[in-house]
């Protein structure tokens, strides 16, 4: 049976700030049938910001919902067939995006004001701002405009290349949806900063991240992507 494309888009200018964490932190959020994707017995959680561009749902451009930013908190999992991600929370500035994602995929989307600013010359600057509960949070990064493709054994490849997204439907079944895109190039990061309060934005379970130093920071060029329809994990 031919796979059904649910969504196509350009995912561009991705900031990924990753923290090492104990597996016990993430196990309560782990869908059935999956295991954490670890390195040396450590699990990982990432704060990710990027641009959703030229978005089409089942081939249709939805007015006022074509270009927008997203900020999410995710962690890394695998099963027998693929490596993928599970989302703790995804913020977008478009209510209909949140509504569709919640209804179809039961994905943990919330609507919030997000601003983005990308400047490219010899250097690249990227900034994403999230306004939530009368507070403003930012993610900022500078990088050299000299993209390259890291090797398959690199840490950067581990955090940016996945073939699946996983979630849980309203009945508790694990869902899987395939994601296709070419291998992404990355830019050498020179500096970064953010002021996210993980406890306030997400939950007290993640407040420890406020005191942690990231184990990896990358800035990916991105590309066109295809997201296929969700299916129950077999």
PyMOL commands that set and color helices and strands:
alter all, ss='L'
color gray80, all
select helices_A, chain A and resi 23-29+95-105+155-160+198-201+204-211
alter helices_A, ss='H'
color red, helices_A
select strands_A, chain A and resi 5-21+35-36+43-57+60-61+68-78+83-92+109-111+113-120+123-132+135-144+164-168+174-180+186-187+189-194+216-228+231-232
alter strands_A, ss='S'
color yellow, strands_A
deselect
rebuild
show_as cartoon
